[in-house]
Amino acid sequence: MAIDIIAIVTAAPGKEDKVEELLNTLADGVKSEEPKTLRYKPYKCINSEDGTTEFVVIERYPDEKGLDAHQATEHYTTAMKTGADESLLAKPPTIMKLQPLTGGYDT
């Protein structure tokens, strides 16, 4: 069964452009080096109440092994290290594994 993930990444103030660049680079690595990854799409979200920027990454892996393989790649570990070393994030990313309900549909 496929594994769906939503990752919420909060940039440190003034670091939004660097985080956006880092996530785009990570997405390029996923596309070129993870052929079994089914979806990996980052989004930039501007909070309409306070103007803060967050990033959301929607991910889909064929199974747990696919998720584990993603987290073990050099592009993933490098991105996590860069984020920490350069203090790019306001807080650690929130990673949510989705469990579908019986309603709804995919096309």
C-alpha distances in whole Angstrom, upper triangle without the diagonal:
4,7,10,13,17,19,23,26,29,32,35,38,39,36,34,35,34,31,30,31,29,26,27,28,24,23,25,24,20,21,23,22,18,17,13,13,12,14,17,20,22,25,28,29,33,33,36,37,38,37,35,33,29,26,23,20,17,14,10,9,7,6,9,11,11,12,15,16,17,18,20,22,25,25,23,25,28,27,27,30,32,31,32,35,36,36,34,32,33,31,28,24,22,19,16,13,12,11,11,14,15,17,17,15,14,17
4,6,10,13,16,20,22,26,29,32,35,36,33,31,32,31,27,27,28,26,22,23,24,21,19,21,21,17,18,20,19,15,15,11,10,9,11,13,16,19,21,24,25,29,30,33,34,35,34,32,29,26,23,19,16,13,10,7,6,4,5,8,10,9,10,13,14,14,16,18,19,23,22,20,23,25,24,24,27,29,28,29,32,33,33,30,29,30,28,25,22,20,16,14,11,10,10,11,14,15,17,16,15,13,15
4,7,10,13,16,19,23,25,29,32,33,30,28,29,28,25,24,25,23,20,21,22,19,17,20,19,16,17,20,18,15,15,12,10,10,10,12,14,17,19,22,23,27,27,30,32,32,31,29,26,23,20,16,14,11,8,6,5,6,6,7,10,9,8,11,13,12,13,16,18,21,20,18,20,23,21,21,24,26,25,26,29,30,29,27,25,27,24,21,18,16,12,11,7,7,8,10,14,16,17,17,16,14,17
4,7,10,13,16,20,23,26,29,30,27,25,26,26,22,21,23,21,18,19,21,18,16,19,19,15,17,20,19,16,16,13,11,10,9,10,12,14,16,19,19,23,24,26,28,29,28,26,23,19,17,13,11,8,6,5,7,9,9,10,13,11,9,13,15,13,14,17,18,21,20,17,20,22,20,20,24,25,23,25,28,29,27,25,23,24,22,19,16,14,11,8,6,5,8,9,13,15,16,15,14,13,16
4,6,10,13,16,19,22,25,27,24,22,23,23,19,19,21,19,15,17,19,15,14,18,18,14,16,20,19,16,17,15,12,11,10,9,11,12,13,16,17,20,21,24,26,26,25,22,20,16,14,10,8,6,5,6,8,11,11,11,14,12,9,12,14,12,12,16,17,20,18,15,17,20,18,17,21,22,20,21,25,25,24,22,19,21,18,16,12,10,7,6,5,6,9,11,15,18,18,17,17,16,18
4,7,10,13,16,19,22,24,21,19,21,20,17,16,19,17,14,16,18,15,14,18,18,15,17,21,20,18,19,18,14,14,11,10,10,10,11,13,13,17,17,20,22,22,21,19,16,13,10,7,6,5,6,9,12,15,15,15,17,15,12,15,17,14,14,18,19,21,18,15,18,20,17,16,20,21,18,20,23,23,22,19,17,18,16,14,10,8,6,5,7,7,11,13,16,19,19,18,18,17,19
4,6,10,13,16,19,20,18,16,18,17,13,14,16,14,11,14,16,13,13,17,17,15,17,20,20,18,20,19,15,15,13,10,10,9,10,12,12,16,16,20,21,21,20,17,14,10,8,6,5,7,8,11,13,17,17,16,18,16,13,15,17,13,13,16,17,19,16,13,15,17,14,13,17,17,14,16,20,20,18,16,13,14,12,10,7,6,4,6,9,11,14,16,19,23,23,22,22,20,23
4,7,10,13,16,18,15,13,16,16,12,13,16,14,11,15,17,15,15,18,19,17,20,23,23,21,23,22,19,19,16,13,12,10,10,10,10,13,13,17,18,17,16,13,11,7,6,5,7,9,11,15,17,21,21,20,22,20,16,18,20,17,16,19,20,21,18,15,17,18,15,14,17,17,14,16,19,18,16,14,11,11,10,9,6,5,6,8,12,13,17,19,21,25,24,23,24,22,25
4,6,10,12,14,12,10,13,12,9,10,13,11,9,13,15,13,14,17,18,17,20,22,22,21,24,23,20,20,17,14,13,10,10,10,10,12,13,17,18,16,15,12,9,6,5,6,8,11,13,17,19,23,23,22,23,21,18,19,20,17,16,19,19,19,17,14,15,16,12,11,14,14,10,12,16,15,13,10,7,8,8,7,5,7,9,12,15,17,20,22,25,28,28,27,27,26,28
4,7,9,11,10,9,12,12,9,11,14,13,12,15,17,16,17,20,21,21,23,25,26,25,27,27,24,24,21,18,16,13,12,10,10,11,11,15,15,14,12,9,7,5,6,9,11,15,17,21,23,27,27,25,27,25,21,23,24,21,19,22,22,22,19,17,18,18,14,13,16,15,11,13,16,14,11,9,6,6,6,8,7,9,12,14,18,20,23,25,27,31,30,29,30,28,31
4,6,8,6,5,9,9,6,9,12,11,11,14,16,15,17,20,20,21,23,25,26,25,28,28,25,26,22,19,17,13,13,10,11,11,13,16,17,14,12,9,7,6,8,11,13,17,19,23,25,29,29,28,29,27,23,25,25,22,20,23,22,22,19,17,18,17,14,13,15,13,9,11,14,11,9,6,4,5,8,10,9,12,15,18,21,23,27,28,31,34,34,32,32,31,33
4,6,5,7,10,10,9,12,14,13,14,17,18,18,20,23,23,24,26,28,28,28,31,32,28,29,26,23,21,17,16,14,14,14,14,18,18,14,13,10,9,9,11,15,17,21,23,26,28,32,32,30,31,29,26,27,28,25,23,25,25,24,21,19,19,18,15,14,15,13,10,11,13,10,7,5,5,4,8,11,12,14,18,20,24,26,30,32,34,37,37,35,36,35,36
4,6,7,10,11,11,13,15,15,16,19,20,21,22,25,26,27,29,31,31,31,34,35,31,32,28,25,23,19,18,14,14,13,14,16,16,13,11,8,9,11,13,17,19,23,25,29,31,35,35,34,35,33,30,31,31,28,26,29,28,27,24,23,23,22,18,18,19,16,13,14,16,13,10,8,8,7,11,14,15,18,21,23,27,29,32,34,36,39,39,37,38,36,38
4,6,8,9,10,12,13,14,16,18,19,20,22,24,25,26,28,30,30,31,34,35,31,32,29,25,23,19,18,15,15,14,15,18,18,15,12,10,10,12,14,18,20,24,26,30,32,36,36,35,36,33,31,32,32,28,27,29,28,26,24,23,23,21,18,18,19,16,14,15,16,12,11,9,10,10,14,17,17,20,23,26,29,31,34,36,38,41,40,39,39,37,39
4,6,5,6,9,10,11,12,14,15,16,18,20,21,23,24,26,27,27,30,31,28,29,26,22,20,16,16,13,14,14,16,19,20,17,14,11,10,11,12,16,17,21,23,27,29,33,33,32,32,30,27,28,28,25,23,25,24,23,20,19,19,17,14,15,15,12,10,12,13,9,8,6,8,9,12,14,15,18,20,23,26,28,32,34,36,40,39,37,37,35,36
4,5,5,6,9,10,11,12,14,15,16,18,20,21,23,24,26,26,28,29,26,26,23,19,17,13,12,9,11,11,13,16,17,15,12,9,7,8,9,13,15,18,21,24,27,31,31,30,31,29,26,27,27,24,23,25,24,23,20,19,20,18,15,15,17,14,11,14,15,12,11,8,9,10,13,15,14,17,19,22,25,26,30,31,34,37,36,34,34,32,33
4,5,5,6,9,10,11,12,14,15,17,19,20,21,23,24,25,28,29,26,26,23,19,17,13,13,10,13,13,16,19,20,18,15,13,10,11,11,14,16,19,21,25,27,31,32,31,32,29,27,28,27,24,23,25,23,22,19,18,20,18,14,16,17,14,12,16,16,13,13,10,12,14,16,17,17,19,21,24,27,28,32,33,36,39,38,35,35,33,33
4,5,5,6,9,10,11,12,14,15,17,18,20,21,22,23,26,27,24,26,23,19,17,14,14,12,15,16,18,21,23,20,17,15,12,12,12,15,16,19,21,24,26,30,31,30,30,27,25,26,25,22,21,22,21,19,16,16,17,14,11,13,14,10,9,12,13,9,10,7,10,13,15,16,15,19,20,23,26,28,31,33,36,39,38,36,36,33,34
4,5,5,6,9,10,10,12,14,15,16,18,20,21,21,24,25,22,23,20,16,14,11,11,10,12,14,16,20,21,19,16,13,10,9,8,11,12,16,17,21,23,27,27,26,27,24,22,23,23,19,18,20,19,18,14,14,15,13,10,11,12,10,8,11,13,10,10,6,8,11,13,13,12,15,16,19,22,24,28,29,32,35,35,33,32,30,31
4,5,5,6,9,10,11,12,14,15,17,19,20,20,23,24,21,21,18,14,12,9,9,8,11,13,16,19,21,19,16,14,10,10,8,11,11,15,16,20,22,26,27,27,27,24,22,23,23,19,19,21,20,19,15,15,17,15,12,13,15,13,11,15,16,14,14,10,11,14,16,16,14,16,17,20,22,24,27,28,31,34,33,31,30,28,29
4,6,5,6,9,10,11,12,14,15,17,18,19,22,23,21,22,19,15,13,11,12,11,15,16,19,22,25,23,19,17,14,13,11,14,13,17,18,21,23,26,28,27,27,24,22,24,23,19,19,21,18,17,13,14,16,13,10,13,14,11,11,15,15,13,14,11,13,16,18,18,16,19,20,22,24,26,30,31,34,37,36,34,33,30,31
4,6,5,6,9,10,11,12,14,16,16,17,20,22,19,20,18,14,13,10,12,12,16,18,20,24,26,24,21,18,15,13,11,13,12,15,16,19,21,24,25,24,24,21,19,20,19,16,15,17,15,14,10,10,12,10,7,9,11,8,8,12,13,11,12,10,11,15,16,15,14,17,17,20,22,24,28,29,33,35,35,33,32,30,30
4,5,5,6,9,10,10,12,14,15,15,18,19,16,17,14,10,9,7,9,10,13,16,19,22,24,23,20,17,14,12,9,10,9,12,13,16,18,21,22,22,22,19,17,18,18,14,14,16,14,14,10,10,12,11,8,10,13,11,10,14,15,14,15,11,12,15,16,14,12,15,15,17,19,21,24,26,29,32,31,29,28,26,27
4,5,5,6,9,10,11,12,14,15,17,19,16,17,14,10,9,7,10,11,15,17,20,23,26,25,22,19,16,14,11,12,10,13,14,17,18,22,23,23,23,20,19,20,19,15,16,18,16,15,11,12,15,13,10,13,16,14,13,17,18,17,18,14,15,19,19,18,16,18,18,20,21,23,26,27,30,33,32,30,29,26,26
4,5,5,6,9,10,11,12,14,16,18,16,17,15,12,12,11,13,14,18,21,24,27,29,27,25,22,18,17,14,15,13,15,15,18,19,22,24,23,23,19,18,19,18,14,15,16,13,12,8,10,12,10,8,12,14,12,12,16,17,16,17,15,16,20,20,19,17,19,19,22,23,24,28,29,33,35,35,32,31,28,28
4,5,5,6,9,10,10,11,14,16,13,15,13,9,10,9,13,14,18,21,23,27,29,28,25,22,19,16,13,13,11,13,12,15,16,19,20,20,19,16,14,16,14,11,11,13,10,10,6,7,10,9,7,10,12,11,12,15,16,16,17,15,15,19,19,17,14,17,16,18,19,21,25,26,30,32,32,30,29,26,27
4,5,5,6,9,10,10,12,14,11,12,10,6,7,7,11,13,17,20,23,26,28,28,25,22,19,16,13,12,9,11,10,13,14,17,19,19,19,15,14,16,15,11,13,15,12,13,9,9,13,13,10,13,16,15,15,18,20,19,20,17,18,21,21,19,16,18,16,18,19,20,23,24,28,30,30,28,26,23,23
4,5,5,6,8,10,12,14,12,14,12,9,10,11,14,16,20,23,26,29,31,30,28,25,22,20,16,16,13,14,14,15,16,19,21,21,20,17,17,18,16,13,15,16,13,12,9,11,14,13,12,15,17,16,17,20,21,20,22,19,20,24,24,22,19,21,20,22,22,24,27,27,31,33,33,30,28,25,25
4,5,5,6,8,10,13,11,14,13,10,12,13,16,19,22,25,28,31,33,32,30,27,23,21,18,17,14,15,14,15,15,18,19,19,18,15,14,15,13,10,12,12,9,9,6,8,11,11,10,13,15,15,16,19,20,20,22,19,20,24,23,21,19,21,19,21,21,23,26,28,31,33,34,31,30,26,27
4,6,5,5,8,9,7,10,9,7,10,12,15,18,21,25,27,30,33,32,29,27,23,21,17,16,12,13,10,11,11,14,16,16,15,11,11,13,11,8,10,12,9,10,8,8,12,13,12,14,17,17,17,20,21,22,23,20,21,24,23,21,18,19,17,19,18,20,23,24,28,30,30,28,26,23,23
4,6,6,7,9,8,9,9,8,10,12,16,19,22,25,28,31,34,33,31,28,25,22,19,17,14,14,12,12,12,15,17,18,17,13,14,16,14,11,14,15,12,13,11,12,16,16,15,17,20,20,20,23,25,25,26,23,23,27,26,24,21,22,20,21,21,22,24,25,28,30,30,28,25,22,22
4,6,7,11,10,12,12,12,14,16,19,22,25,29,31,34,37,36,33,31,27,25,21,20,17,17,15,16,15,17,19,20,18,15,16,17,14,12,15,15,12,12,11,13,16,16,15,18,20,20,21,24,25,25,27,24,25,29,28,26,23,25,23,24,24,25,28,28,32,34,34,31,29,25,25
4,6,9,9,12,13,12,15,17,21,23,27,30,33,36,38,37,35,32,28,26,22,21,18,18,15,15,14,15,17,17,15,12,13,14,11,9,12,12,9,10,9,11,14,14,15,17,19,19,21,23,24,25,26,24,25,28,28,25,22,24,22,23,22,24,26,28,31,33,34,32,29,26,26
4,6,6,9,10,10,13,16,20,23,26,29,31,34,37,36,34,31,28,25,21,20,16,15,12,12,10,11,13,14,12,9,10,12,8,7,11,11,9,11,10,11,14,15,15,17,20,20,21,23,25,26,27,25,25,28,27,24,21,22,19,20,19,21,23,24,28,29,30,28,26,23,23
4,6,8,10,11,14,17,21,24,27,31,33,36,39,38,36,34,30,27,23,21,18,16,13,12,10,11,13,15,13,10,12,14,11,10,14,15,12,15,14,15,18,19,19,21,23,24,25,27,29,29,30,28,28,31,30,27,24,25,22,22,21,22,23,24,28,29,30,27,25,21,21
4,6,9,11,15,18,21,25,27,31,33,36,38,38,36,34,30,27,23,21,17,15,12,10,7,7,10,12,10,7,10,12,10,10,13,14,13,16,15,15,18,20,20,21,24,25,25,27,29,30,31,29,28,31,29,26,23,23,20,20,18,19,20,21,24,26,27,25,22,19,20
4,6,7,11,14,17,21,23,27,29,32,34,34,32,30,26,23,20,17,13,11,8,6,5,7,9,11,11,7,8,11,9,8,12,13,12,15,14,13,17,18,17,19,22,23,22,25,27,28,28,26,25,28,26,23,20,20,17,17,15,16,18,19,22,24,25,23,21,17,18
4,7,10,14,17,20,22,26,28,31,33,34,32,30,26,23,20,17,13,10,8,5,5,7,10,13,13,9,11,14,13,11,15,17,16,19,17,16,20,21,20,21,24,25,24,27,29,30,30,27,26,29,27,25,21,21,17,17,15,15,17,17,20,21,22,20,17,14,14
4,6,10,13,16,19,22,24,27,30,30,28,26,22,20,16,13,10,7,5,5,7,10,12,14,15,11,11,15,14,12,15,17,16,18,16,15,19,20,18,19,23,23,22,25,27,27,27,24,23,26,25,22,18,18,15,15,14,14,16,16,20,21,21,19,17,14,14
4,7,10,14,16,20,22,25,27,27,25,23,19,17,13,10,7,6,4,7,9,12,14,15,16,12,11,14,14,11,13,16,14,16,13,12,16,17,15,16,20,19,18,21,24,24,24,21,20,22,21,19,16,16,14,14,14,15,18,18,22,24,24,21,20,17,17
4,7,10,13,17,19,22,24,24,22,20,17,14,10,8,5,5,7,9,12,15,18,19,19,16,15,18,17,14,16,19,17,18,15,14,18,18,15,17,20,20,18,22,24,23,23,20,19,21,21,19,15,16,14,15,15,16,19,19,22,24,24,21,20,17,18
4,7,10,13,16,19,21,21,19,17,13,11,7,6,4,6,9,12,15,18,20,20,21,18,16,19,19,15,16,19,18,19,15,14,17,17,14,15,18,17,16,19,21,20,20,16,15,18,18,16,13,14,13,15,16,16,20,21,24,26,25,23,22,20,21
4,6,10,13,15,18,18,15,14,10,9,6,5,6,8,11,15,18,21,23,23,25,22,19,22,22,19,19,23,21,22,19,17,20,20,16,18,21,19,17,20,23,21,20,17,16,17,18,17,14,15,15,15,17,17,21,21,24,26,25,23,22,20,21
4,7,10,13,15,15,12,11,7,6,5,7,9,11,15,18,21,25,26,26,28,25,22,25,25,21,22,25,23,24,20,19,21,21,17,18,21,19,17,20,22,20,19,15,14,15,16,17,14,15,16,17,20,20,23,24,26,29,28,25,25,23,24
4,6,9,12,12,9,8,6,5,6,7,11,13,16,20,23,27,28,28,29,27,24,27,27,24,24,27,26,27,23,22,24,24,20,20,23,21,18,21,24,22,20,16,15,15,16,17,14,15,16,17,20,20,23,23,25,28,26,24,25,23,25
4,6,9,8,6,6,5,6,9,11,14,16,20,23,27,30,31,31,33,30,28,30,31,27,27,30,29,29,26,24,27,26,22,22,25,23,20,22,25,22,20,17,16,15,17,18,17,17,19,20,23,23,26,26,28,31,29,27,28,27,28
4,5,6,5,5,6,8,11,12,16,18,22,25,28,32,32,32,34,32,29,31,32,29,28,32,31,32,28,26,28,28,24,24,27,25,22,24,26,24,21,18,16,15,17,18,17,17,19,20,23,23,26,26,27,30,28,27,28,27,29
4,6,6,8,10,11,14,15,19,21,24,28,31,34,35,35,37,35,32,35,36,32,32,35,35,35,32,30,32,32,28,28,30,29,25,27,30,27,25,22,20,19,20,22,21,20,22,23,26,25,28,28,29,31,29,28,29,29,30
4,6,8,11,13,16,17,21,23,27,30,33,36,37,36,39,37,34,36,37,34,33,37,36,37,34,32,33,33,29,29,31,29,26,27,30,28,25,22,20,18,20,22,21,20,23,23,27,26,29,29,30,33,31,29,31,31,33
4,6,9,11,15,17,21,23,27,30,33,37,37,36,39,36,33,35,37,33,32,35,35,35,32,30,31,31,27,27,29,27,23,25,27,25,22,19,18,15,17,20,20,20,23,24,27,27,30,31,32,35,33,32,33,33,35
4,7,10,13,16,19,22,25,29,32,35,36,36,37,35,32,34,35,32,31,34,33,33,30,28,30,29,25,25,27,25,22,24,26,23,20,18,16,15,17,20,19,20,22,23,27,27,30,31,32,35,33,32,33,32,33
4,7,10,13,17,20,23,26,29,33,33,33,34,32,29,31,32,28,27,30,30,30,27,25,26,25,22,21,23,22,18,20,22,19,17,14,13,11,13,16,15,16,19,21,24,25,28,29,31,34,33,31,32,31,33
4,7,10,13,16,20,23,26,30,31,30,31,29,26,28,29,25,24,27,27,27,23,22,23,22,19,19,21,19,16,18,20,18,16,12,11,11,13,15,13,15,17,19,22,23,26,27,29,32,31,29,30,29,30
4,7,10,13,16,20,23,26,27,26,28,25,22,24,25,22,21,24,24,24,21,19,21,20,17,16,19,18,14,17,19,17,15,12,10,10,11,12,10,11,13,15,18,19,23,24,26,29,28,27,27,26,28
4,7,10,13,17,19,23,24,23,25,22,19,22,22,19,18,22,21,21,18,16,18,18,14,15,18,16,13,16,19,17,16,12,11,12,12,12,10,11,12,14,16,17,21,22,25,28,27,25,25,24,25
4,6,10,13,16,20,21,20,22,20,17,20,20,17,17,20,20,21,18,16,18,19,15,15,19,18,15,18,21,20,18,15,13,14,14,13,10,10,10,11,13,14,17,18,21,24,23,21,22,20,22
4,6,10,13,17,18,17,19,16,14,16,17,14,14,17,17,18,15,13,16,17,14,14,18,17,15,18,21,20,19,16,15,16,16,14,10,10,9,10,12,13,16,17,21,23,23,21,21,19,20
4,7,10,14,15,16,18,15,13,16,17,14,15,18,18,20,17,15,18,19,17,17,21,21,19,21,24,24,23,20,18,20,19,17,13,12,10,10,10,10,14,14,17,20,20,18,17,15,17
4,7,10,12,12,14,11,9,13,13,10,12,15,15,18,15,13,17,18,16,16,20,21,19,22,24,25,24,21,20,22,20,18,14,13,10,10,10,10,13,14,18,20,20,19,17,15,17
4,7,9,10,12,9,8,12,13,11,13,16,16,19,17,15,18,21,19,19,23,23,22,25,27,28,27,25,23,25,23,21,17,16,13,12,10,10,12,13,16,18,19,17,16,13,15
4,5,7,8,5,6,9,10,9,11,14,14,17,16,15,18,20,19,19,23,24,23,25,28,29,28,26,25,27,25,22,18,18,14,13,11,12,13,14,18,20,21,20,18,16,17
4,7,8,6,8,11,11,11,14,16,16,20,19,18,20,23,22,23,26,27,27,28,31,32,32,30,28,31,28,25,22,21,17,16,13,13,14,15,18,20,21,20,18,16,17
4,5,5,7,9,10,11,13,15,16,20,20,18,20,23,22,22,25,27,26,28,31,32,32,30,28,30,28,24,21,20,16,15,12,13,13,15,18,19,22,21,20,18,20
4,5,5,6,8,10,11,12,15,18,19,16,18,21,21,20,23,25,24,25,28,30,29,28,26,28,25,22,19,18,14,14,11,13,13,16,19,21,23,23,22,21,23
4,5,5,6,9,10,10,12,16,17,15,17,20,20,20,22,25,25,25,28,30,30,29,27,29,27,23,21,20,17,17,14,16,17,19,23,25,27,26,25,23,25
4,5,5,6,9,10,11,15,15,13,15,18,18,18,21,23,23,24,27,28,28,27,25,28,26,22,20,19,16,16,13,15,17,19,22,24,26,25,23,21,22
4,5,5,6,9,10,14,14,11,13,16,16,15,18,20,20,21,24,25,25,24,22,24,22,18,16,15,12,12,11,13,15,17,21,23,25,24,23,21,23
4,5,5,6,9,12,13,11,12,15,16,15,17,20,20,21,23,25,25,24,23,25,22,19,17,17,14,15,13,16,18,20,24,26,28,28,27,25,27
4,5,5,6,10,11,10,11,14,15,15,17,19,20,21,23,25,25,24,24,26,24,21,19,19,16,17,16,18,20,23,26,28,30,29,28,25,27
4,5,5,9,9,7,9,12,12,12,15,17,17,19,21,22,23,21,20,23,21,18,16,16,14,15,14,17,19,22,25,28,29,28,26,24,25
4,6,8,9,6,7,10,11,10,12,15,15,16,18,20,20,19,18,21,19,15,14,15,12,14,14,17,20,22,26,29,30,29,28,26,28
4,7,9,7,7,10,12,11,13,15,16,17,19,21,22,21,21,24,21,18,17,18,16,18,18,21,23,26,29,32,33,32,31,29,31
4,5,5,6,8,10,11,12,14,16,17,18,20,21,20,21,24,22,19,18,19,17,20,19,22,25,27,31,33,34,33,32,29,30
4,5,5,6,8,10,10,12,14,15,16,18,19,19,20,23,22,19,18,21,19,22,22,25,28,30,34,36,37,36,34,32,33
4,6,5,6,9,10,10,12,14,15,16,18,17,17,21,20,18,16,19,18,21,21,24,27,29,32,35,36,34,32,30,31
4,5,5,6,9,10,11,13,14,15,16,15,15,19,18,15,13,15,14,17,18,20,24,26,30,32,33,32,31,28,29
4,5,5,6,9,10,11,12,14,15,15,15,19,17,14,14,16,15,19,19,23,26,28,32,35,36,35,34,31,33
4,5,5,6,9,10,10,12,14,13,15,18,18,15,15,18,18,21,22,25,29,31,35,37,38,37,36,33,34
4,5,5,6,9,10,11,12,11,12,15,15,13,12,15,15,19,20,23,27,29,32,35,36,34,33,31,32
4,6,5,6,9,10,11,10,10,13,12,10,10,13,13,17,19,22,25,28,31,34,35,34,33,31,33
4,5,5,6,8,10,10,11,15,14,12,13,16,17,20,22,26,29,32,35,38,39,38,37,35,37
4,5,5,6,8,8,10,14,14,13,14,17,18,22,24,27,30,33,36,39,40,38,38,35,37
4,6,6,6,5,6,10,10,10,10,14,15,19,22,24,28,31,34,37,37,36,36,34,35
4,6,5,7,7,10,10,9,11,15,16,20,23,26,29,32,35,38,39,38,38,36,38
4,6,8,10,13,13,13,15,18,20,24,26,29,33,36,39,42,43,41,41,39,41
4,5,9,11,13,13,15,19,21,24,27,30,33,36,39,42,42,41,41,39,40
4,6,8,9,10,13,16,19,22,25,28,32,34,37,40,41,39,39,38,39
4,7,9,10,11,15,17,20,23,26,30,32,35,38,38,36,36,35,36
4,5,7,8,11,14,17,21,23,27,29,32,35,35,34,34,33,35
4,7,9,12,15,18,21,24,27,29,32,35,35,34,35,34,36
4,6,9,12,15,19,21,25,27,29,33,33,32,33,32,35
4,6,9,13,16,19,22,25,27,31,32,31,32,31,33
4,6,10,13,16,19,22,24,28,28,27,28,27,29
4,6,10,13,16,19,21,25,25,25,25,25,27
4,7,10,13,16,19,22,23,23,23,22,25
4,6,9,12,15,19,20,19,20,19,23
4,7,10,13,16,18,18,18,17,21
4,6,9,13,14,14,15,14,18
4,7,10,12,12,13,14,18
4,7,8,9,10,11,15
4,6,8,10,12,16
4,7,9,12,15
4,7,10,14
4,7,10
4,7
4
